[in-house]
Amino acid sequence: MLLVDKDRIEFLGEVANAYSALASKEASIEIAEVTSVTHLSSEQQEKLKSNLKQLRGASNIELVLKVDPTILGGFVVQIGSSVLDFSLSGALKKMENHFQSVTL
């Protein structure tokens, strides 16, 4: 009710996300936001979870799945402030930056 009383109800989503992140941290669950071009199958999700657990040394990973066709292919994973970009658009951007830095 405090958000309503202070006319800040538009922040409810952010407050809920922050609370969820704190609760997950307390339960030793890492939240991985995964963006892909299409929906990931259950098998792909489990394989990704397994690989992320191994990479992060985490006991439990929870995936938050998003679909974004603008990444062209592959996927992007964000865990906290760490971003793993395995997308085609990310690779193209890296190539573009490399070619721009090369002097002829």
CNS distance restraints for C-alpha pairs under 8 A (distance, minus, plus):
assign (resid   1 and name CA) (resid   5 and name CA) 6.09 0.50 0.50
assign (resid   2 and name CA) (resid   6 and name CA) 6.01 0.50 0.50
assign (resid   3 and name CA) (resid   7 and name CA) 5.96 0.50 0.50
assign (resid   3 and name CA) (resid   8 and name CA) 4.76 0.50 0.50
assign (resid   3 and name CA) (resid   9 and name CA) 5.00 0.50 0.50
assign (resid   3 and name CA) (resid  11 and name CA) 7.68 0.50 0.50
assign (resid   3 and name CA) (resid  12 and name CA) 7.32 0.50 0.50
assign (resid   4 and name CA) (resid   8 and name CA) 5.99 0.50 0.50
assign (resid   4 and name CA) (resid   9 and name CA) 5.34 0.50 0.50
assign (resid   8 and name CA) (resid  12 and name CA) 7.65 0.50 0.50
assign (resid  11 and name CA) (resid  15 and name CA) 6.21 0.50 0.50
assign (resid  12 and name CA) (resid  16 and name CA) 6.10 0.50 0.50
assign (resid  13 and name CA) (resid  17 and name CA) 6.18 0.50 0.50
assign (resid  14 and name CA) (resid  18 and name CA) 6.12 0.50 0.50
assign (resid  15 and name CA) (resid  19 and name CA) 6.12 0.50 0.50
assign (resid  16 and name CA) (resid  20 and name CA) 6.09 0.50 0.50
assign (resid  17 and name CA) (resid  21 and name CA) 6.14 0.50 0.50
assign (resid  18 and name CA) (resid  22 and name CA) 6.25 0.50 0.50
assign (resid  19 and name CA) (resid  23 and name CA) 6.13 0.50 0.50
assign (resid  20 and name CA) (resid  24 and name CA) 6.07 0.50 0.50
assign (resid  21 and name CA) (resid  25 and name CA) 6.11 0.50 0.50
assign (resid  21 and name CA) (resid  31 and name CA) 7.44 0.50 0.50
assign (resid  22 and name CA) (resid  26 and name CA) 6.20 0.50 0.50
assign (resid  23 and name CA) (resid  27 and name CA) 6.29 0.50 0.50
assign (resid  24 and name CA) (resid  28 and name CA) 6.12 0.50 0.50
assign (resid  24 and name CA) (resid  29 and name CA) 4.85 0.50 0.50
assign (resid  24 and name CA) (resid  30 and name CA) 6.63 0.50 0.50
assign (resid  24 and name CA) (resid  31 and name CA) 7.47 0.50 0.50
assign (resid  25 and name CA) (resid  29 and name CA) 5.57 0.50 0.50
assign (resid  25 and name CA) (resid  30 and name CA) 6.58 0.50 0.50
assign (resid  28 and name CA) (resid  58 and name CA) 7.72 0.50 0.50
assign (resid  28 and name CA) (resid  59 and name CA) 7.01 0.50 0.50
assign (resid  28 and name CA) (resid  60 and name CA) 6.77 0.50 0.50
assign (resid  29 and name CA) (resid  58 and name CA) 7.59 0.50 0.50
assign (resid  29 and name CA) (resid  59 and name CA) 7.16 0.50 0.50
assign (resid  29 and name CA) (resid  60 and name CA) 4.97 0.50 0.50
assign (resid  29 and name CA) (resid  61 and name CA) 5.56 0.50 0.50
assign (resid  29 and name CA) (resid  62 and name CA) 6.64 0.50 0.50
assign (resid  30 and name CA) (resid  58 and name CA) 7.16 0.50 0.50
assign (resid  30 and name CA) (resid  60 and name CA) 6.37 0.50 0.50
assign (resid  30 and name CA) (resid  61 and name CA) 4.86 0.50 0.50
assign (resid  30 and name CA) (resid  62 and name CA) 6.12 0.50 0.50
assign (resid  30 and name CA) (resid  79 and name CA) 7.13 0.50 0.50
assign (resid  31 and name CA) (resid  61 and name CA) 5.95 0.50 0.50
assign (resid  31 and name CA) (resid  62 and name CA) 4.93 0.50 0.50
assign (resid  31 and name CA) (resid  63 and name CA) 6.03 0.50 0.50
assign (resid  31 and name CA) (resid  64 and name CA) 7.05 0.50 0.50
assign (resid  31 and name CA) (resid  79 and name CA) 6.02 0.50 0.50
assign (resid  31 and name CA) (resid  80 and name CA) 7.57 0.50 0.50
assign (resid  32 and name CA) (resid  61 and name CA) 6.76 0.50 0.50
assign (resid  32 and name CA) (resid  62 and name CA) 6.05 0.50 0.50
assign (resid  32 and name CA) (resid  63 and name CA) 4.93 0.50 0.50
assign (resid  32 and name CA) (resid  64 and name CA) 6.05 0.50 0.50
assign (resid  32 and name CA) (resid  77 and name CA) 6.26 0.50 0.50
assign (resid  32 and name CA) (resid  78 and name CA) 5.57 0.50 0.50
assign (resid  32 and name CA) (resid  79 and name CA) 4.70 0.50 0.50
assign (resid  32 and name CA) (resid  80 and name CA) 7.76 0.50 0.50
assign (resid  33 and name CA) (resid  63 and name CA) 5.93 0.50 0.50
assign (resid  33 and name CA) (resid  64 and name CA) 4.68 0.50 0.50
assign (resid  33 and name CA) (resid  65 and name CA) 6.06 0.50 0.50
assign (resid  33 and name CA) (resid  66 and name CA) 7.39 0.50 0.50
assign (resid  33 and name CA) (resid  76 and name CA) 8.00 0.50 0.50
assign (resid  33 and name CA) (resid  77 and name CA) 5.58 0.50 0.50
assign (resid  33 and name CA) (resid  78 and name CA) 5.07 0.50 0.50
assign (resid  33 and name CA) (resid  79 and name CA) 6.45 0.50 0.50
assign (resid  34 and name CA) (resid  63 and name CA) 6.62 0.50 0.50
assign (resid  34 and name CA) (resid  64 and name CA) 6.01 0.50 0.50
assign (resid  34 and name CA) (resid  65 and name CA) 4.99 0.50 0.50
assign (resid  34 and name CA) (resid  66 and name CA) 6.05 0.50 0.50
assign (resid  34 and name CA) (resid  75 and name CA) 6.80 0.50 0.50
assign (resid  34 and name CA) (resid  76 and name CA) 5.68 0.50 0.50
assign (resid  34 and name CA) (resid  77 and name CA) 4.56 0.50 0.50
assign (resid  34 and name CA) (resid  78 and name CA) 6.57 0.50 0.50
assign (resid  35 and name CA) (resid  65 and name CA) 6.10 0.50 0.50
assign (resid  35 and name CA) (resid  66 and name CA) 4.66 0.50 0.50
assign (resid  35 and name CA) (resid  67 and name CA) 5.51 0.50 0.50
assign (resid  35 and name CA) (resid  68 and name CA) 6.35 0.50 0.50
assign (resid  35 and name CA) (resid  75 and name CA) 5.46 0.50 0.50
assign (resid  35 and name CA) (resid  76 and name CA) 5.12 0.50 0.50
assign (resid  35 and name CA) (resid  77 and name CA) 6.49 0.50 0.50
assign (resid  36 and name CA) (resid  40 and name CA) 7.52 0.50 0.50
assign (resid  36 and name CA) (resid  65 and name CA) 7.85 0.50 0.50
assign (resid  36 and name CA) (resid  66 and name CA) 6.47 0.50 0.50
assign (resid  36 and name CA) (resid  67 and name CA) 5.10 0.50 0.50
assign (resid  36 and name CA) (resid  68 and name CA) 5.91 0.50 0.50
assign (resid  36 and name CA) (resid  69 and name CA) 7.30 0.50 0.50
assign (resid  36 and name CA) (resid  71 and name CA) 7.24 0.50 0.50
assign (resid  36 and name CA) (resid  73 and name CA) 7.11 0.50 0.50
assign (resid  36 and name CA) (resid  74 and name CA) 6.22 0.50 0.50
assign (resid  36 and name CA) (resid  75 and name CA) 4.42 0.50 0.50
assign (resid  36 and name CA) (resid  76 and name CA) 6.62 0.50 0.50
assign (resid  37 and name CA) (resid  67 and name CA) 5.42 0.50 0.50
assign (resid  37 and name CA) (resid  68 and name CA) 5.13 0.50 0.50
assign (resid  37 and name CA) (resid  69 and name CA) 4.47 0.50 0.50
assign (resid  37 and name CA) (resid  70 and name CA) 7.32 0.50 0.50
assign (resid  37 and name CA) (resid  71 and name CA) 6.41 0.50 0.50
assign (resid  37 and name CA) (resid  72 and name CA) 6.37 0.50 0.50
assign (resid  37 and name CA) (resid  73 and name CA) 5.79 0.50 0.50
assign (resid  37 and name CA) (resid  74 and name CA) 6.99 0.50 0.50
assign (resid  37 and name CA) (resid  75 and name CA) 7.09 0.50 0.50
assign (resid  38 and name CA) (resid  67 and name CA) 5.72 0.50 0.50
assign (resid  38 and name CA) (resid  68 and name CA) 7.45 0.50 0.50
assign (resid  38 and name CA) (resid  69 and name CA) 7.21 0.50 0.50
assign (resid  39 and name CA) (resid  65 and name CA) 7.85 0.50 0.50
assign (resid  39 and name CA) (resid  66 and name CA) 7.79 0.50 0.50
assign (resid  39 and name CA) (resid  67 and name CA) 6.41 0.50 0.50
assign (resid  40 and name CA) (resid  44 and name CA) 5.81 0.50 0.50
assign (resid  40 and name CA) (resid  45 and name CA) 6.17 0.50 0.50
assign (resid  41 and name CA) (resid  45 and name CA) 6.20 0.50 0.50
assign (resid  42 and name CA) (resid  46 and name CA) 6.21 0.50 0.50
assign (resid  43 and name CA) (resid  47 and name CA) 6.21 0.50 0.50
assign (resid  44 and name CA) (resid  48 and name CA) 6.05 0.50 0.50
assign (resid  45 and name CA) (resid  49 and name CA) 6.09 0.50 0.50
assign (resid  45 and name CA) (resid  63 and name CA) 7.81 0.50 0.50
assign (resid  46 and name CA) (resid  50 and name CA) 6.14 0.50 0.50
assign (resid  47 and name CA) (resid  51 and name CA) 6.22 0.50 0.50
assign (resid  48 and name CA) (resid  52 and name CA) 6.06 0.50 0.50
assign (resid  49 and name CA) (resid  53 and name CA) 6.04 0.50 0.50
assign (resid  49 and name CA) (resid  61 and name CA) 6.07 0.50 0.50
assign (resid  49 and name CA) (resid  62 and name CA) 7.60 0.50 0.50
assign (resid  49 and name CA) (resid  63 and name CA) 7.46 0.50 0.50
assign (resid  50 and name CA) (resid  54 and name CA) 6.34 0.50 0.50
assign (resid  51 and name CA) (resid  55 and name CA) 6.08 0.50 0.50
assign (resid  52 and name CA) (resid  56 and name CA) 5.83 0.50 0.50
assign (resid  52 and name CA) (resid  57 and name CA) 7.95 0.50 0.50
assign (resid  52 and name CA) (resid  58 and name CA) 7.76 0.50 0.50
assign (resid  52 and name CA) (resid  61 and name CA) 7.30 0.50 0.50
assign (resid  53 and name CA) (resid  57 and name CA) 5.44 0.50 0.50
assign (resid  53 and name CA) (resid  58 and name CA) 4.76 0.50 0.50
assign (resid  53 and name CA) (resid  59 and name CA) 6.39 0.50 0.50
assign (resid  53 and name CA) (resid  60 and name CA) 6.62 0.50 0.50
assign (resid  53 and name CA) (resid  61 and name CA) 6.38 0.50 0.50
assign (resid  54 and name CA) (resid  58 and name CA) 6.89 0.50 0.50
assign (resid  69 and name CA) (resid  73 and name CA) 7.72 0.50 0.50
assign (resid  70 and name CA) (resid  89 and name CA) 7.55 0.50 0.50
assign (resid  71 and name CA) (resid  75 and name CA) 7.47 0.50 0.50
assign (resid  71 and name CA) (resid  87 and name CA) 5.87 0.50 0.50
assign (resid  71 and name CA) (resid  88 and name CA) 6.20 0.50 0.50
assign (resid  71 and name CA) (resid  89 and name CA) 4.97 0.50 0.50
assign (resid  71 and name CA) (resid  90 and name CA) 7.37 0.50 0.50
assign (resid  72 and name CA) (resid  87 and name CA) 7.02 0.50 0.50
assign (resid  72 and name CA) (resid  88 and name CA) 5.61 0.50 0.50
assign (resid  72 and name CA) (resid  89 and name CA) 5.90 0.50 0.50
assign (resid  73 and name CA) (resid  87 and name CA) 5.46 0.50 0.50
assign (resid  73 and name CA) (resid  88 and name CA) 5.01 0.50 0.50
assign (resid  73 and name CA) (resid  89 and name CA) 7.32 0.50 0.50
assign (resid  74 and name CA) (resid  86 and name CA) 5.56 0.50 0.50
assign (resid  74 and name CA) (resid  87 and name CA) 4.26 0.50 0.50
assign (resid  74 and name CA) (resid  88 and name CA) 6.01 0.50 0.50
assign (resid  75 and name CA) (resid  85 and name CA) 6.60 0.50 0.50
assign (resid  75 and name CA) (resid  86 and name CA) 5.24 0.50 0.50
assign (resid  75 and name CA) (resid  87 and name CA) 4.82 0.50 0.50
assign (resid  76 and name CA) (resid  83 and name CA) 7.11 0.50 0.50
assign (resid  76 and name CA) (resid  84 and name CA) 5.73 0.50 0.50
assign (resid  76 and name CA) (resid  85 and name CA) 4.50 0.50 0.50
assign (resid  76 and name CA) (resid  86 and name CA) 5.64 0.50 0.50
assign (resid  76 and name CA) (resid  87 and name CA) 6.06 0.50 0.50
assign (resid  77 and name CA) (resid  83 and name CA) 5.70 0.50 0.50
assign (resid  77 and name CA) (resid  84 and name CA) 5.07 0.50 0.50
assign (resid  77 and name CA) (resid  85 and name CA) 6.46 0.50 0.50
assign (resid  78 and name CA) (resid  82 and name CA) 5.64 0.50 0.50
assign (resid  78 and name CA) (resid  83 and name CA) 4.44 0.50 0.50
assign (resid  78 and name CA) (resid  84 and name CA) 6.36 0.50 0.50
assign (resid  79 and name CA) (resid  83 and name CA) 6.55 0.50 0.50
assign (resid  85 and name CA) (resid  90 and name CA) 6.27 0.50 0.50
assign (resid  86 and name CA) (resid  90 and name CA) 6.89 0.50 0.50
assign (resid  86 and name CA) (resid  91 and name CA) 7.36 0.50 0.50
assign (resid  87 and name CA) (resid  91 and name CA) 6.34 0.50 0.50
assign (resid  88 and name CA) (resid  92 and name CA) 6.15 0.50 0.50
assign (resid  89 and name CA) (resid  93 and name CA) 6.13 0.50 0.50
assign (resid  90 and name CA) (resid  94 and name CA) 6.25 0.50 0.50
assign (resid  91 and name CA) (resid  95 and name CA) 6.28 0.50 0.50
assign (resid  92 and name CA) (resid  96 and name CA) 6.11 0.50 0.50
assign (resid  93 and name CA) (resid  97 and name CA) 6.17 0.50 0.50
assign (resid  94 and name CA) (resid  98 and name CA) 6.14 0.50 0.50
assign (resid  95 and name CA) (resid  99 and name CA) 6.17 0.50 0.50
assign (resid  96 and name CA) (resid 100 and name CA) 6.12 0.50 0.50
assign (resid  97 and name CA) (resid 101 and name CA) 6.24 0.50 0.50
assign (resid  98 and name CA) (resid 102 and name CA) 6.53 0.50 0.50
